Amino acid sequence: MRPITVTLGPNAAVPVTSQMIRLDEWADAPLGVQVAVTGTVSFTVQHSFDEGPDSLVSPIPLASMFWDTSLLPTTGWVNGTVGASCSIATAPIWMRITLNSGTGSVRMVVSQYNVVEA
């Protein structure tokens, strides 16, 4: 799978959350995640195992989805201020990033392995 990239800022009205990145729950883990920071910002990366609003079997409204940070390293991913990279051993279904504050921008790249391109 080619990496998926989302960018927030600069000059965004904060806080602002990116579009959700849909991952392939049938593909192999781990995931590679990288956040690049430009300027002065605070960001939070989150994941969810909820099916989400597009599920044909068990849709969950976007506002009711549970977003978590427990798969990420303990520092630098919640209210992070500098760029970081990590791998996640378990692939969630969704990921997103929030620009909490600041005047710069954040770019998150997520790479998942052994995904079949549609």
DSSP file (Angstrom, degrees, kcal/mol; ACC not computed):
  #  RESIDUE AA STRUCTURE BP1 BP2  ACC     N-H-->O    O-->H-N    N-H-->O    O-->H-N    TCO  KAPPA ALPHA  PHI   PSI    X-CA   Y-CA   Z-CA
    1    1 A M              0   0    0      0, 0.0   111,-0.1     0, 0.0     3,-0.1   0.000 360.0 360.0 360.0 134.4    0.0    0.0    0.0
    2    2 A R        -     0   0    0      1,-0.1   110,-0.2   109,-0.1   108,-0.1  -0.519 360.0 -93.0 -69.1 145.6    1.2    3.4   -0.8
    3    3 A P        -     0   0    0      0, 0.0     2,-0.5     0, 0.0   108,-0.2  -0.261  34.7-132.5 -59.4 147.1    1.4    5.6    2.4
    4    4 A I  E     -A  110   0A   0    106,-2.7   106,-2.6    -3,-0.1     2,-0.4  -0.888  23.9-163.3-101.7 132.1   -1.6    7.7    3.2
    5    5 A T  E     -A  109   0A   0     -2,-0.5     2,-0.4   104,-0.2   104,-0.2  -0.952  12.9-178.8-122.3 135.0   -0.9   11.3    4.1
    6    6 A V  E     -A  108   0A   0    102,-2.3   102,-2.7    -2,-0.4     2,-0.4  -0.988   8.9-165.1-126.7 143.0   -3.0   13.9    5.8
    7    7 A T  E     -A  107   0A   0     -2,-0.4     2,-0.4   100,-0.2   100,-0.2  -0.986   4.5-170.4-130.2 137.6   -1.9   17.5    6.5
    8    8 A L  E     -A  106   0A   0     98,-2.6    98,-2.2    -2,-0.4     3,-0.1  -0.988  36.5 -27.8-125.9 137.2   -3.4   20.2    8.8
    9    9 A G        +     0   0    0     -2,-0.4    96,-0.2     1,-0.3     2,-0.1  -0.318  14.6 176.6  89.6-175.5   -2.4   23.8    8.9
   10   10 A P  S    S+     0   0    0      0, 0.0    -1,-0.3     0, 0.0    94,-0.2   0.730 109.8   5.2 -73.7 174.8   -0.9   26.3    8.7
   11   11 A N  S    S+     0   0    0     92,-0.6     2,-0.2     1,-0.2    92,-0.1   0.712  91.8 151.8  61.6  25.0   -3.3   29.0    9.6
   12   12 A A        -     0   0    0     92,-0.4     2,-0.7    90,-0.1    -1,-0.2  -0.588  56.7-109.0 -80.9 146.6   -6.0   26.5   10.4
   13   13 A A        -     0   0    0     -2,-0.2    -1,-0.1    -3,-0.1    -4,-0.0  -0.679  60.0-102.3 -72.0 117.1   -8.7   27.4   13.0
   14   14 A V  S    S+     0   0    0     -2,-0.7    86,-0.1    88,-0.1     2,-0.1  -0.691  97.4  42.7-101.1 150.0   -7.6   25.2   15.9
   15   15 A P  S    S+     0   0    0      0, 0.0     2,-0.3     0, 0.0    85,-0.2   0.538  77.6 159.2 -75.6 151.8   -8.5   22.7   17.1
   16   16 A V  E     -D   99   0B   0     83,-1.6    83,-2.9    -2,-0.1     2,-0.4  -0.998  26.2-149.7-141.1 138.5   -9.0   20.9   13.8
   17   17 A T  E     -D   98   0B   0     -2,-0.3    81,-0.2    81,-0.2     3,-0.1  -0.888  17.9-124.0-113.1 139.9   -9.1   17.2   13.2
   18   18 A S        -     0   0    0     79,-2.9    -1,-0.1    -2,-0.4   -10,-0.1  -0.108  39.0 -82.3 -69.4 170.1   -8.1   15.5    9.9
   19   19 A Q        -     0   0    0      1,-0.1    78,-0.3    77,-0.1     2,-0.3  -0.365  58.1 -96.0 -62.8 156.7  -10.2   13.3    7.8
   20   20 A M        -     0   0    0     76,-0.1     2,-0.6    -3,-0.1    76,-0.2  -0.589  30.6-138.2 -79.2 140.3  -10.3    9.7    9.1
   21   21 A I  E     -E   95   0B   0     74,-3.3    74,-1.4    -2,-0.3     2,-0.5  -0.894  14.5-144.4 -98.9 120.1   -7.9    7.3    7.4
   22   22 A R  E     -E   94   0B   0     -2,-0.6    72,-0.2    72,-0.2     2,-0.2  -0.744  18.1-163.8 -86.7 124.3   -9.5    3.9    6.8
   23   23 A L        -     0   0    0     70,-3.3     2,-0.8    -2,-0.5     3,-0.0  -0.596  26.9-104.0-103.0 167.8   -7.0    1.0    7.2
   24   24 A D    >   -     0   0    0     -2,-0.2     3,-1.4     1,-0.1    67,-0.1  -0.819  24.6-166.6 -96.1 106.0   -7.4   -2.6    6.1
   25   25 A E  T 3  S+     0   0    0     -2,-0.8    -1,-0.1     1,-0.3    66,-0.1   0.624  88.8  55.4 -69.4 -10.7   -8.3   -4.8    9.0
   26   26 A W  T 3  S+     0   0    0      2,-0.1    -1,-0.3    -3,-0.0     2,-0.1   0.553  91.9  91.1 -95.2 -10.2   -7.5   -7.9    7.0
   27   27 A A  S <  S-     0   0    0     -3,-1.4    87,-0.2     1,-0.1    64,-0.2  -0.332  87.5 -88.3 -81.5 166.4   -3.9   -6.8    6.1
   28   28 A D  E     -B  113   0A   0     85,-0.7    85,-0.7    86,-0.2    -1,-0.1  -0.428  50.3-111.5 -72.8 145.4   -0.8   -7.6    8.2
   29   29 A A  E    S+     0   0A   0     60,-0.1     2,-0.1    -2,-0.1    60,-0.1  -0.607  71.2  85.1 -89.6 166.6    0.3   -5.4   11.0
   30   30 A P  E     -     0   0A   0      0, 0.0    83,-0.7     0, 0.0     2,-0.3   0.504  55.1-155.9 -86.4 173.7    2.5   -3.5   11.9
   31   31 A L  E     -BC 112  88A   0     57,-2.1    57,-2.0    81,-0.2     2,-0.5  -0.815   9.2-138.4-103.4 149.5    1.7    0.0   10.8
   32   32 A G  E     -BC 111  87A   0     79,-3.0    79,-2.9    -2,-0.3     2,-0.4  -0.948  22.8-174.1-105.5 133.0    4.3    2.6   10.3
   33   33 A V  E     +BC 110  86A   0     53,-2.8    53,-2.4    -2,-0.5     2,-0.4  -0.992   5.8 177.0-129.7 133.1    3.2    6.1   11.5
   34   34 A Q  E     -BC 109  85A   0     75,-2.3    75,-2.8    -2,-0.4     2,-0.5  -0.999  10.2-165.8-135.8 137.7    5.2    9.3   11.0
   35   35 A V  E     -BC 108  84A   0     49,-3.0    49,-1.8    -2,-0.4     2,-0.4  -0.992   5.8-164.0-122.9 126.8    4.3   12.9   12.0
   36   36 A A  E     -B  107   0A   0     71,-2.8    71,-2.3    -2,-0.5     2,-0.4  -0.916   8.9-155.5-109.3 136.8    6.2   15.9   10.6
   37   37 A V  E     -B  106   0A   0     -2,-0.4     2,-0.4    69,-0.2    69,-0.2  -0.912  10.4-171.3-116.0 136.6    5.8   19.2   12.3
   38   38 A T  E     -B  105   0A   0     67,-2.6    67,-2.4    -2,-0.4     2,-0.1  -0.998  62.6 -16.6-123.5 128.0    6.4   22.7   10.8
   39   39 A G  S    S-     0   0    0     -2,-0.4     2,-0.6    65,-0.2    -2,-0.0  -0.458 111.0 -30.2  81.5-154.8    6.4   25.7   13.2
   40   40 A T  S    S+     0   0    0     -2,-0.1    63,-1.6     2,-0.0    64,-1.2  -0.910  79.8 140.9-108.3 113.8    5.0   25.6   16.7
   41   41 A V  E     -F  102   0B   0     -2,-0.6     2,-0.4    40,-0.4    61,-0.2  -0.917  42.5-141.9-144.0 166.9    2.1   23.2   17.2
   42   42 A S  E     +F  101   0B   0     59,-2.0    58,-2.3    -2,-0.3    59,-1.3  -0.994  31.5 175.6-128.9 132.3    0.5   20.7   19.5
   43   43 A F  E     -FG  99  80B   0     37,-2.1    37,-2.4    -2,-0.4    36,-0.5  -0.921  20.5-155.5-136.5 160.2   -1.0   17.6   18.0
   44   44 A T  E     -FG  98  78B   0     54,-2.0    54,-2.7    -2,-0.3     2,-0.4  -0.993   8.6-152.6-137.2 130.8   -2.7   14.3   19.0
   45   45 A V  E     -F   97   0B   0     32,-2.2     2,-0.3    -2,-0.4    52,-0.2  -0.854  21.6-178.2-100.2 136.9   -2.8   11.1   17.0
   46   46 A Q  E     -F   96   0B   0     50,-2.6    50,-1.9    -2,-0.4     2,-0.3  -0.914  13.0-161.9-134.2 159.8   -5.8    8.7   17.6
   47   47 A H  E     -FH  95  68B   0     21,-2.5    21,-2.8    -2,-0.3     2,-0.3  -0.938   3.4-161.9-136.2 160.6   -7.1    5.4   16.5
   48   48 A S  E     -F   94   0B   0     46,-1.9    46,-2.2    -2,-0.3    45,-1.5  -0.998  19.6-162.9-144.2 143.4  -10.4    3.6   16.6
   49   49 A F        +     0   0    0     -2,-0.3    18,-0.1    17,-0.3    -1,-0.1   0.353  59.0 118.4-100.4   1.4  -11.5    0.0   16.2
   50   50 A D  S    S-     0   0    0     16,-0.4    -2,-0.1     1,-0.1    43,-0.1  -0.351  72.7-126.1 -66.2 148.9  -15.2    1.0   15.6
   51   51 A E        -     0   0    0      7,-0.3     3,-0.3     1,-0.1    -1,-0.1   0.850  48.2-149.0 -63.5 -34.9  -16.7    0.1   12.2
   52   52 A G    >   -     0   0    0      6,-0.2     8,-1.4     1,-0.2     3,-1.3  -0.218  33.6 -54.1  89.2 178.1  -17.6    3.7   11.7
   53   53 A P  T 3  S+     0   0    0      0, 0.0    -1,-0.2     0, 0.0    -2,-0.1   0.649 127.3  61.7 -71.4 -15.3  -20.5    5.3    9.8
   54   54 A D  T 3  S+     0   0    0     -3,-0.3     2,-0.2     6,-0.1    -2,-0.1   0.409  73.6 121.5 -92.7   3.6  -19.8    3.4    6.5
   55   55 A S    <   -     0   0    0     -3,-1.3    -3,-0.1     1,-0.1    -4,-0.0  -0.451  49.2-159.2 -69.2 134.5  -20.4   -0.1    7.9
   56   56 A L  S    S+     0   0    0     -2,-0.2    -1,-0.1     2,-0.1    -2,-0.0   0.710  91.2  36.1 -81.9 -22.1  -23.1   -2.0    6.2
   57   57 A V  S    S+     0   0    0      1,-0.1    -1,-0.1    -6,-0.0    -2,-0.0   0.870 135.3   7.3 -98.2 -47.7  -23.5   -4.4    9.2
   58   58 A S  S    S-     0   0    0     -6,-0.1    -7,-0.3     2,-0.0    -6,-0.2  -0.529  73.8-169.6-140.5  68.7  -23.0   -2.3   12.3
   59   59 A P        -     0   0    0      0, 0.0    -3,-0.0     0, 0.0    -5,-0.0  -0.337   3.1-163.2 -66.2 141.1  -22.7    1.4   11.5
   60   60 A I        -     0   0    0     -8,-1.4    -5,-0.1    -2,-0.0     5,-0.1  -0.993  26.3-115.4-122.1 123.7  -21.6    3.7   14.3
   61   61 A P    >>  -     0   0    0      0, 0.0     3,-1.8     0, 0.0     4,-0.7  -0.252  25.1-117.6 -58.2 145.5  -22.2    7.5   13.9
   62   62 A L  G >4 S+     0   0    0      1,-0.3     3,-1.2     2,-0.2   -10,-0.0   0.878 114.9  54.7 -51.3 -44.0  -19.0    9.5   13.7
   63   63 A A  G 34 S+     0   0    0      1,-0.2    -1,-0.3     3,-0.0    -3,-0.0   0.696 109.2  49.3 -66.9 -17.9  -19.9   11.4   16.9
   64   64 A S  G <4 S+     0   0    0     -3,-1.8    -1,-0.2     2,-0.1    -2,-0.2   0.463  82.8 117.6 -99.9  -2.9  -20.3    8.1   18.8
   65   65 A M    <<  -     0   0    0     -3,-1.2     2,-0.6    -4,-0.7    -3,-0.0  -0.355  65.3-125.6 -66.9 145.1  -17.0    6.5   17.7
   66   66 A F        -     0   0    0     -2,-0.0     2,-0.4     2,-0.0   -16,-0.4  -0.831  25.0-164.9 -93.2 121.7  -14.5    5.8   20.4
   67   67 A W        +     0   0    0     -2,-0.6     2,-0.3   -19,-0.1   -19,-0.2  -0.906  12.8 175.6-110.0 135.6  -11.1    7.3   19.8
   68   68 A D  B     -H   47   0B   0    -21,-2.8   -21,-2.5    -2,-0.4    -2,-0.0  -0.816  32.4-159.8-135.4 168.3   -8.1    6.1   21.7
   69   69 A T    >   +     0   0    0     -2,-0.3     3,-1.5   -23,-0.2   -24,-0.1   0.266  61.3 109.2-129.3   6.4   -4.3    6.6   21.9
   70   70 A S  T 3  S+     0   0    0      1,-0.3   -24,-0.0   -23,-0.1     4,-0.0   0.687  72.7  58.7 -68.8 -19.3   -3.3    3.4   23.8
   71   71 A L  T 3  S+     0   0    0      2,-0.1    -1,-0.3    17,-0.0    18,-0.3   0.679  95.0  81.9 -79.2 -15.8   -1.5    1.7   20.8
   72   72 A L  S <  S-     0   0    0     -3,-1.5    -3,-0.1     1,-0.2    16,-0.1  -0.456  97.9 -82.1 -87.7 158.7    0.9    4.7   20.4
   73   73 A P        -     0   0    0      0, 0.0     4,-0.3     0, 0.0    -1,-0.2  -0.175  44.9-111.8 -54.7 156.1    4.1    5.2   22.4
   74   74 A T  S    S+     0   0    0      2,-0.1     2,-0.4    -3,-0.1     4,-0.1   0.716  95.2  43.6 -70.5 -21.8    3.5    6.8   25.8
   75   75 A T  S    S+     0   0    0      1,-0.1     4,-0.1     2,-0.1     5,-0.1  -0.946 105.7  22.5-126.7 148.2    5.1   10.1   25.0
   76   76 A G  S    S+     0   0    0      2,-0.4     6,-0.2    -2,-0.4    -1,-0.1   0.357 101.8  76.6  91.1  -4.4    5.1   12.5   22.0
   77   77 A W  S    S+     0   0    0     -4,-0.3   -32,-2.2     1,-0.2     2,-0.5   0.610  85.6  58.7-114.4 -18.4    1.8   11.4   20.4
   78   78 A V  E    S-G   44   0B   0    -34,-0.2    -2,-0.4     1,-0.2   -34,-0.2  -0.973 133.7  -9.3-112.1 119.2   -0.7   13.1   22.8
   79   79 A N  E    S+     0   0B   0     -2,-0.5   -35,-0.2   -36,-0.5    -1,-0.2   0.853  96.7 177.3  57.5  36.9   -0.2   16.9   22.8
   80   80 A G  E     -G   43   0B   0    -37,-2.4   -37,-2.1    -3,-0.2    -1,-0.2  -0.334  23.5-175.5 -68.3 152.3    3.0   16.2   20.9
   81   81 A T        +     0   0    0    -39,-0.2   -40,-0.4     1,-0.1     2,-0.3   0.467  62.9  50.6-127.3  -9.5    5.1   19.2   19.8
   82   82 A V  S    S-     0   0    0     -6,-0.2    -1,-0.1   -39,-0.1   -39,-0.1  -0.910  92.0 -87.5-129.9 158.1    7.9   17.6   17.7
   83   83 A G        +     0   0    0     -2,-0.3     2,-0.3   -46,-0.2   -47,-0.2  -0.198  49.8 174.8 -61.1 154.5    7.9   15.2   14.8
   84   84 A A  E     -C   35   0A   0    -49,-1.8   -49,-3.0    -4,-0.0     2,-0.3  -0.987  20.9-153.3-158.2 159.6    8.0   11.5   15.6
   85   85 A S  E     +C   34   0A   0     -2,-0.3     2,-0.3   -51,-0.2   -51,-0.2  -0.982  22.4 154.2-136.1 149.0    7.9    8.0   14.0
   86   86 A C  E     -C   33   0A   0    -53,-2.4   -53,-2.8    -2,-0.3     2,-0.4  -0.971  34.3-122.4-158.3 170.2    6.7    4.7   15.4
   87   87 A S  E     -C   32   0A   0     -2,-0.3     2,-0.5   -55,-0.2   -55,-0.2  -0.955  19.2-146.2-118.5 148.0    5.3    1.3   14.5
   88   88 A I  E     -C   31   0A   0    -57,-2.0   -57,-2.1    -2,-0.4   -16,-0.1  -0.958   2.5-153.1-114.9 126.4    2.0    0.0   15.8
   89   89 A A  S    S+     0   0    0     -2,-0.5     2,-0.4   -18,-0.3   -60,-0.1   0.744  82.3  48.8 -73.3 -24.4    1.8   -3.8   16.4
   90   90 A T  S    S-     0   0    0    -19,-0.1   -59,-0.1   -61,-0.1    -1,-0.1  -0.965  82.4-132.5-119.6 132.0   -2.0   -4.0   16.0
   91   91 A A        -     0   0    0     -2,-0.4   -62,-0.1   -64,-0.2    -2,-0.0  -0.731  19.9-156.7 -87.4 116.1   -3.7   -2.4   13.0
   92   92 A P        -     0   0    0      0, 0.0   -43,-0.2     0, 0.0     3,-0.1  -0.233  23.5-119.5 -75.2 177.4   -6.8   -0.3   14.0
   93   93 A I  S    S+     0   0    0    -45,-1.5   -70,-3.3     1,-0.2     2,-0.3   0.827  91.3  23.9 -86.7 -34.9   -9.6    0.3   11.5
   94   94 A W  E     -EF  22  48B   0    -46,-2.2   -46,-1.9   -72,-0.2     2,-0.3  -0.938  59.8-176.0-131.8 151.4   -9.3    4.1   11.6
   95   95 A M  E     +EF  21  47B   0    -74,-1.4   -74,-3.3    -2,-0.3     2,-0.3  -0.975   9.0 166.3-139.6 155.8   -6.7    6.8   12.4
   96   96 A R  E     - F   0  46B   0    -50,-1.9   -50,-2.6    -2,-0.3     2,-0.4  -0.969  22.4-137.3-157.7 166.6   -6.7   10.5   12.5
   97   97 A I  E     - F   0  45B   0     -2,-0.3   -79,-2.9   -78,-0.3     2,-0.5  -0.988  10.4-153.1-132.3 143.4   -4.7   13.5   13.8
   98   98 A T  E     -DF  17  44B   0    -54,-2.7   -54,-2.0    -2,-0.4     2,-1.0  -0.964  11.6-144.4-116.9 130.3   -5.8   16.6   15.6
   99   99 A L  E     -DF  16  43B   0    -83,-2.9   -83,-1.6    -2,-0.5   -56,-0.2  -0.838  22.7-177.1 -87.6 104.7   -4.0   19.9   15.5
  100  100 A N  E     -     0   0B   0    -58,-2.3     2,-0.3    -2,-1.0   -57,-0.2   0.893  55.9 -28.0 -75.0 -41.8   -4.7   21.1   19.0
  101  101 A S  E    S+ F   0  42B   0    -59,-1.3   -59,-2.0    -3,-0.1    -1,-0.2  -0.974  83.3  79.5-164.7 168.2   -3.0   24.5   18.9
  102  102 A G  E     - F   0  41B   0     -2,-0.3   -61,-0.2   -61,-0.2   -88,-0.1  -0.455  67.0 -95.8 114.8 175.8   -0.3   26.5   17.3
  103  103 A T  S    S+     0   0    0    -63,-1.6   -92,-0.6    -2,-0.2   -62,-0.2   0.363  93.8  70.7-113.7   1.1    0.5   28.4   14.1
  104  104 A G  S    S-     0   0    0    -64,-1.2   -92,-0.4   -94,-0.2     2,-0.3   0.099  77.8-104.4 -97.6-149.0    2.3   25.7   12.2
  105  105 A S  E     - B   0  38A   0    -67,-2.4   -67,-2.6   -96,-0.2     2,-0.4  -0.950  13.9-147.4-142.0 161.0    1.3   22.5   10.5
  106  106 A V  E     -AB   8  37A   0    -98,-2.2   -98,-2.6    -2,-0.3     2,-0.4  -0.977   6.3-164.7-128.5 144.9    1.4   18.8   11.0
  107  107 A R  E     -AB   7  36A   0    -71,-2.3   -71,-2.8    -2,-0.4     2,-0.5  -0.989   6.4-164.8-130.1 122.4    1.6   16.0    8.4
  108  108 A M  E     -AB   6  35A   0   -102,-2.7  -102,-2.3    -2,-0.4     2,-0.4  -0.922   2.0-169.0-110.5 131.5    0.8   12.4    9.3
  109  109 A V  E     -AB   5  34A   0    -75,-2.8   -75,-2.3    -2,-0.5     2,-0.4  -0.977   2.4-168.9-117.9 129.6    1.8    9.5    7.1
  110  110 A V  E     -AB   4  33A   0   -106,-2.6  -106,-2.7    -2,-0.4     2,-0.5  -0.978   1.5-171.1-120.5 128.9    0.5    6.0    7.7
  111  111 A S  E     - B   0  32A   0    -79,-2.9   -79,-3.0    -2,-0.4     2,-0.4  -0.981   1.3-172.0-123.5 127.0    1.9    3.0    6.0
  112  112 A Q  E     - B   0  31A   0     -2,-0.5     3,-0.4   -81,-0.2     2,-0.2  -0.919  18.2-128.5-119.5 145.4    0.3   -0.5    6.2
  113  113 A Y  E    S+ B   0  28A   0    -85,-0.7   -85,-0.7   -83,-0.7    -2,-0.0  -0.633  75.9  11.0-101.1 149.9    1.8   -3.7    4.8
  114  114 A N  S    S+     0   0    0     -2,-0.2     2,-0.4     1,-0.2    -1,-0.2   0.839  79.0 156.3  58.3  40.0    0.4   -6.4    2.5
  115  115 A V        -     0   0    0     -3,-0.4     2,-0.6   -88,-0.1    -1,-0.2  -0.770  42.8-127.9 -92.9 139.7   -2.7   -4.4    1.5
  116  116 A V        -     0   0    0     -2,-0.4     2,-0.2  -115,-0.0   -89,-0.0  -0.794  24.3-130.4 -88.2 121.4   -4.3   -5.3   -1.7
  117  117 A E              0   0    0     -2,-0.6    -1,-0.0     1,-0.1     0, 0.0  -0.506 360.0 360.0 -71.6 136.9   -4.8   -2.2   -3.8
  118  118 A A              0   0    0     -2,-0.2    -1,-0.1     0, 0.0    -2,-0.0   0.440 360.0 360.0 -84.0 360.0   -8.3   -1.8   -5.2
